[in-house]
Amino acid sequence: MIKDVTSLELKKATNEQLDEITAVYQRSKKDLDENGLLQWDDHYPGREYFEEQIGYGDLYCLYSDGELSGAVTLNTWQAPEWSEIPWEYDEELVVHALFLDPMKQGKGLGTRFLEKCEEYAAENGYLSIRLDAYARNEGANYLYEKLGYVYRGSVYFTSKPEGHQEYRCYEKLLR
């Protein structure tokens, strides 16, 4: 339950927000790295990625009480590694690079962030949502499963450091 947040909005990101998005991302990455969760590197995601996604119109920011609290890419692109996963549904929206400011975690904001992504997907005619989560990020995996995302299998990204390559793929039917 979010105790201190009175308003929550998911808004399309703009180039004017790039510095702020990057700063929140860097805090998130630092927090993950300090906890031994090497799910992101210096290339993905990062400022260039965010700028590219803004250009495509696929980067969205989560605002809680008017403050940027996180960001996510929402589109239909899927990593080639996902082709072996036995997905059940079509007409999917894919969640990429979702991050939340570590200074705002622990208040249910992650749950509400995913719910906002699900609302966006449903409003735009998608039947399901797909995403992957770093296998060692127990908090993220627990959250997805708690919210009804079904584990479909794992993929391995060889671009990641040895021992940090497994990502769990999830899917959720929206209607």
Secondary structure, DSSP 8 states (H G I E B T S, - for coil): --SS---EEEEE--GGGHHHHHHHHHHHHHHHHHTT-----SSSSSHHHHHHHHHHT-EEEEEETTEEEEEEEEES---GGGGGS-----SEEEEEEEEE-GGG-SSSHHHHHHHHHHHHHHHTT-SEEEEEEETT-HHHHHHHHHTT-EEEEEEE-TTS-TT--EEEEEEEE--
